[in-house]
Amino acid sequence: MSISKDFERQYKWHGALYPEEIALAREVYEDTLPYERIFFSKIKSHTQGITIATSPFRKRARYFFLWNDAYRTNVAYENQDMKDTFIHELAHVWQSQYAGISAMSFMTNSIWQQFRNGTQDVFKDGYGSGFKRVREMYKKGFQREWDYHRNMAYQFNPYDIGKDFREFNVEQQAILIQSWYTKHAFSIRGVEYQPGNASILDRRFSYIRDCIRKGNSDAAYFGIDGD
């Protein structure tokens, strides 16, 4: 459900979250996020969503979602995919507030993980085949092809659920939260993630309860029974 221009966000180039979007976010993050400092940006992005922090200081940082498709709608009334992306991007706001040496650490971590994992995927069969693959990427459209390879940074083995939260990189953490919240299965490079349906009986709920809702990125994994 998209809304008319009469309901566009209140600023010319960015807009605050709607109350319904905040209510949606609270289903996962409760009161751990600075909702008054989170905005959707009108700036177009070639990706589904990018989160930017404006300051290294947690109490001063504002957060902008470069996600043009969401700017003129209310994500709370949109399809499950948009809701899932919203929950994923909010994970980066949470990381900015509770993990890393500054509010901007999640951005450098994300860039590095995508570069490292993407490059390893390109050259996984050796330098010769890797450079050949790079040439093919330029012929087919480098950005689209690179997106395919960098997605390895988002992938984790579902059997790793049970490891401490801090053992996952920032994109894996966001996927972990997203997969607990979502109502449908999805896959990343052939690895399928089953929906958690935001259930307190799902094993991933331990991360939500002990890490996310307590603002503790170093909490150990205790399982859904807490033992």
C-alpha positions in Angstrom: 0.0 0.0 0.0 1.6 3.3 -1.1 0.4 6.6 0.1 -0.3 9.8 -1.8 2.0 12.8 -2.1 -0.2 14.5 0.5 1.4 12.2 3.1 5.0 12.5 2.0 7.5 12.8 4.7 7.8 16.3 6.1 11.2 17.4 4.9 12.3 18.2 1.4 15.2 15.7 1.2 14.6 13.5 4.2 11.7 12.4 6.4 11.2 11.1 9.9 9.7 7.7 10.7 6.0 7.5 10.8 4.4 6.3 14.2 3.4 3.0 12.5 7.0 2.4 11.4 8.2 3.1 14.9 5.6 0.6 16.2 6.9 -1.9 13.7 10.5 -1.4 14.8 9.6 -1.8 18.4 8.4 -5.3 17.7 12.1 -6.2 17.5 14.1 -3.5 19.1 11.7 -2.1 21.7 13.2 1.1 23.2 16.8 0.5 22.3 16.9 2.8 19.2 16.9 6.6 18.9 13.8 6.7 16.7 13.8 10.5 16.7 17.2 10.5 14.9 16.3 8.0 12.2 15.3 9.4 8.8 14.5 8.2 5.3 16.5 10.0 2.7 15.1 11.1 -0.7 18.5 10.5 -2.2 18.3 7.7 -4.8 20.3 4.6 -4.2 21.0 1.8 -6.6 20.6 -0.8 -3.8 17.6 -1.8 -1.8 18.8 0.2 1.2 21.9 1.8 2.7 22.2 3.1 6.3 24.5 6.1 7.0 25.5 7.6 10.3 26.4 11.2 10.4 28.7 11.3 13.5 31.1 9.0 15.4 29.4 10.1 18.6 26.5 7.9 19.5 24.4 10.6 21.2 24.8 13.0 18.3 24.6 10.6 15.3 21.7 10.8 13.0 20.8 7.9 10.7 19.7 8.1 7.1 18.3 5.3 5.1 19.2 5.8 1.4 16.2 3.9 0.2 14.2 5.9 -2.3 11.4 3.3 -2.7 10.5 3.7 1.0 10.6 7.5 1.1 7.1 8.0 -0.3 5.4 5.2 1.5 4.8 3.9 5.0 6.8 0.8 5.4 4.4 -0.5 8.0 1.8 -0.9 5.4 4.0 -2.4 2.7 4.8 -6.0 1.8 6.9 -8.4 3.9 10.1 -7.8 1.8 10.1 -4.1 2.6 9.4 -4.7 6.3 12.2 -7.2 6.3 14.6 -4.7 4.7 13.5 -2.1 7.3 14.3 -4.4 10.2 17.6 -5.3 8.6 18.7 -1.6 8.2 17.6 -0.8 11.7 20.0 -3.5 12.9 22.8 -1.2 11.6 21.4 1.6 13.7 21.5 -0.7 16.7 25.1 -1.7 15.9 26.0 2.0 15.7 24.6 2.5 19.2 25.9 -0.6 21.0 28.9 -2.1 19.2 32.2 -0.9 17.8 34.5 1.9 18.9 32.2 4.6 17.4 28.8 5.2 16.0 30.3 4.9 12.5 32.2 1.6 13.0 29.4 -0.5 11.5 29.9 1.3 8.1 33.6 0.6 7.8 33.0 -3.0 9.0 30.3 -3.5 6.4 32.4 -2.1 3.6 35.4 -4.2 4.6 33.3 -7.4 5.0 31.7 -6.9 1.6 35.1 -6.2 -0.1 36.9 -9.1 1.6 34.1 -11.7 1.1 33.4 -10.5 -2.4 37.0 -10.5 -3.5 37.5 -14.0 -2.0 34.5 -15.2 -4.0 35.8 -13.7 -7.2 39.3 -15.3 -6.8 38.2 -18.5 -5.1 39.5 -20.6 -8.0 42.9 -18.9 -8.2 44.3 -15.7 -9.6 44.0 -16.7 -13.3 40.4 -17.6 -13.2 39.7 -14.6 -10.9 41.1 -12.0 -13.3 39.2 -13.7 -16.1 36.0 -13.4 -14.0 36.7 -9.7 -13.4 36.9 -9.1 -17.2 33.6 -10.9 -17.6 32.1 -8.7 -14.8 33.0 -5.6 -16.7 31.4 -7.0 -19.9 28.2 -8.0 -18.2 27.9 -4.9 -16.0 30.3 -4.6 -13.1 28.0 -3.3 -10.4 25.4 -6.0 -10.9 28.0 -8.7 -11.0 29.9 -7.3 -8.0 26.6 -7.2 -6.0 26.4 -11.0 -6.5 29.8 -11.6 -5.1 29.7 -9.2 -2.2 26.5 -10.9 -1.0 28.8 -13.5 0.5 29.3 -11.1 3.4 25.7 -11.5 4.3 25.7 -15.3 4.2 26.2 -17.5 7.3 25.7 -21.2 8.0 22.3 -21.7 9.8 24.2 -24.3 11.9 26.1 -21.4 13.4 23.1 -20.3 15.3 24.2 -20.8 18.8 27.5 -19.0 18.5 27.8 -15.7 20.4 26.4 -12.7 18.6 29.7 -10.9 18.3 31.1 -13.8 16.2 29.0 -12.8 13.3 30.0 -9.8 11.2 27.6 -6.7 11.0 25.8 -7.9 7.9 25.4 -11.4 9.2 24.0 -10.0 12.4 21.5 -8.0 10.5 20.5 -11.1 8.5 20.2 -13.0 11.7 17.7 -10.5 13.1 15.9 -10.2 9.8 15.5 -14.0 9.5 14.0 -14.2 13.0 11.5 -11.5 12.2 10.4 -12.5 8.7 7.4 -14.6 7.9 8.9 -16.3 4.8 12.0 -18.2 3.9 14.7 -16.5 1.8 18.1 -17.5 0.5 21.5 -15.9 0.0 23.7 -17.5 -2.6 22.0 -20.9 -2.2 21.9 -20.9 1.6 18.2 -20.9 2.8 17.1 -19.2 6.0 13.8 -20.4 7.5 11.4 -17.8 8.9 11.4 -17.2 12.6 8.0 -15.5 12.6 9.2 -13.3 15.5 8.6 -16.3 17.7 10.0 -16.5 21.3 10.3 -20.3 20.7 12.7 -19.8 17.8 16.4 -20.4 18.7 17.3 -17.0 17.2 15.1 -15.3 19.9 18.0 -15.7 22.3 19.9 -13.0 20.3 16.9 -10.7 20.4 16.2 -11.1 24.1 19.8 -11.1 25.4 21.6 -8.9 22.9 19.2 -6.6 21.0 16.7 -5.7 23.7 19.3 -5.3 26.4 21.7 -3.3 24.2 24.5 -5.8 24.8 26.5 -6.9 21.7 28.8 -9.1 23.9 26.1 -11.2 25.5 26.8 -14.9 25.3 24.3 -17.2 23.6 22.0 -18.9 26.3 19.3 -20.5 24.1 15.6 -19.8 24.3 15.4 -21.3 27.8 18.2 -19.2 29.1 20.4 -22.1 30.1 
